[in-house]
Amino acid sequence: METVFKRTSTYKDVPTHYCPGCGHGIAHRLVAEVIDELEIRERTIGIAPVGCAVLEYDYIDVDMIEVAHGRAPAVATGMKRTNPDKIIFSYQGDGDLASIGAGEILHAGHRGENITVIFINNAIYGMTGGQMAPTTMLNQVTTTTPQGRSAMGQGYPMQVCELLATLPGTIYIERCAMSNPATIRNAKKALKHAFELQVDGAHGMSLVEILSPCPTYWRMTPSDAMEWIDKEMVKAFPLGKIK
């Protein structure tokens, strides 16, 4: 019998701690596949966030550093500047990157740091109870917006890609999704291109945003959460290459 599918070596064979239907497991797998395909495993250093993916180092078999909430771009900056031959990536959720870490990512992009940023957007705080995040959409119900997010009360969802694309220090910005096989394949292509730019020595910051399901705090089944990305999230966060 011919083997047509196998686990990529950089993705560890361990039980998952993520909720059923969570997108982080898919994203981890894509990152691991890209690292293997580019043959950069021994050169790569990842920055783990505070959030649902705080245990990322349990899944991706590269050198990893766990940092304070929102500070991944600052630590990634230091790692790249002191180790210019290494491939440095941060992996951050919307609360980590777009809230407490908004200043960090903005200035890293403004400075044109040579790092790769993976931004997981599930429009909610998944680790701490489903509260409103900067990316929560208008009318979206969360534990802190039981009537839905209001523009008058809580403002508008933050469009990180569009914001960072205005900075001359960013060289590649794309928004993808994990809602069906086609969008997942496209997300992998985007991740691979972002890593390739750093491998090739391009100067500037690359960021790939991935719309990801959170069935637990969206109060949906995993299949309904995938459909909700295609039907609702992409209205607020259009997919495609932005820069």
N, C-alpha and C positions, 0 to 999 in steps of 0.2 A: 504494500500500500504506500502511495506517495504522500509525503507530508507537504501540504500546501499552505500551512499557517503555523507559526510557532511564536513563542514569546521572545521579544527582542531582549538581548542579554543585559542591557542597561536597566531594564524594568524588573525589579526584584519580584521573586515568586513568594509573596507574603499575603496573608489575609488583609482585606481592606477594613479601615475603620469608618469609611464614608457611608452616608445614608444610602439606601437603595435609590437608584436613579440619579445620584449626584454626578455632575459633570467633571469633577476633579480627576476621577480615575481615568476618564478618557483623555483628558488633557495631559496627565502624567505620561500615559502611554505614548501619545504623539511626540512629546518632548524626548522621551527615551529613544523612540524610533529615529528621530532626526539626529540625535547625538551619535547613534550607531552608524547611520548611513553616511554621516560626514566624517566618521572616524576621529572624533574629537573627545572621546570619553576621558582620556588621561589628562587632557588640557582644560577640562571644563570645571568651573566652580559655580554652584548655584546658591542663591540667596533665598532662604525660606522665610515666609512671612509670619506674622501673628494673624490667625484666622483659621478657617477650616483646614487649610493646607499647611498648618504649622508643622505637621509631621511628614512633610514632603520627602525628607531625607530617608524615611523608611521605605520609600518606593523607588526612587531614582538613584542608581548606584554610581554617583559621582561625589566629589568633595562638596560638602554643603555647609553653610553657615546659617544659623538661626539668629535673627536680629529683632530689635525692638519694633513695636508696631509703627508702620509707615516709614521706617528708616532704611528700607532695602536699597533705594537709589543712592543714598549717601554711602552705605557700606560697599555697594557695587562699584561706586566711583573710586573709593580707596583701593579696592582689590584690583581694579583694572589699571590704575595709575602706577601701582607698585608691582604689578605682574602683567605687563603689556602683552606678553606672549600667551596668556591664558584667555579662555573664552568665558566671559562672565555673563550670567543671566540672573534676573530677579523674576520671581513668580509671585504675583500679588492679586488679592481680591479687591473688590470695589471699595470696601470700607477702609482697607489698608492703604490703597493707592490714592483714592479720590477724596478721602476725608482727612484723617490725621496725617497722611503722607502726601497731600496735594502739593504742598510747598516743595517737598523733596523732589517729586517727579517733574514739577514745572522747572525747577532750576537745573536739574540734571539734563533735561531736554534743551534748556536755554544754553547751557555750557557745551552741549554737543558731546556728552560723554559717550565713549565707545562701548556701550553695553546693549544687551538685548533684554527687553522687558516683555514679560508675558502677563497680560492683564485679564483676569477672570471676572466677568461681570454677570452676576446673577440678580442684580437689582435689589439686594437685600443684605442685611447682616445675618449670615447663616450660623455663625458660631455662638452668638450670644443671645439668640432668642427670636430672630426674625424682625428686628426693628428696621425702620426706614434707613436707607443708605443714600448717599448723594445721587446714586443712579436710579433710585426708585422712581417709577414712572407716575405720571399724573393719574389719579384715581386708583392707583394700586393700593390695596389693603395690606397693611403690615401691623405688627403688634403696637406700634406707636402712631399709626395713622389708621385707626379702625374704620373711619369713614372714607378712606382713600386719600392719597396725597393731593393737596390743593396748591395751585400756583400762588394763590394769595396768602396761604398760611405757611407753606413749607418751601415755596419756590419751585423751580423747574429741575428736571433731572440733568445732571452734569454730563455733557458729551465730551469725554476726555480726548478722544481721537481728534476731533475737530479743533479742540483747544491747542493740543500739542502740535498739530500740523502747521500752525501759524509760526512756530519757532524755527529759525534758520538752523538750529543745531540738531533738529530731527531729520533723518534721511529716509525713513520708511515707516509709514503708519497704515495699518490695515485692520478692519473689523471683520471678524468671522463669527461663526456660530457652531454649536454642537447640537443640532436639532434633527439631523437625518444623515445618512451615509454620505450624501453629496457634500453637505456643508462641512462635515468632519474631514473629508478628504481635502477640501479647500483650505481648512484651518491648518492641516499639516503642511501644505504647500507654502502657506504664509509663514509658518514657524520656521520652515527650512530656509526660506529666503532671508528671514531676519537673522538667523544664525550665520548664513553664508556671507552676509555683508560684513559681519565682524571677523569671520575667518579670513576674508579677502583683504582685510585692513581698511575698509571704508571708514571714513571719519564721521561720526555722528551716532545718535541714539536711534534704535529701531524699537518699535512697540507694536505688538499684535494683541488686539482686544478680542476676546472670545466670549460671546453670549452663551451662558451656561445655565442649565436647569438646577433649581433647588426645590424638588418636589415637597420636601418636609415643610418648609415655611411658606411655600406658595399654596400649600394645602391642596395638592393635586396628586394624581397618580403619575408615575414616571412618564408614561406615554402621553398623558395630557400636558405635562410640563414641556415636553419636546414640541408638541403642537403649538403651545402658547408662545414659544419663542418665535416661531414662524408667523403666527397670526398677530401677535401684539408687540413683542419686544422690538422687532425690526422696524416698526413704525417710528419708534423713538430713537432707535439706534440702527440706521441703515447700514447694510453690509457693503463691503467693497474696499478697494484700495483708496485711501484718502490722501496719501502722499507717497 
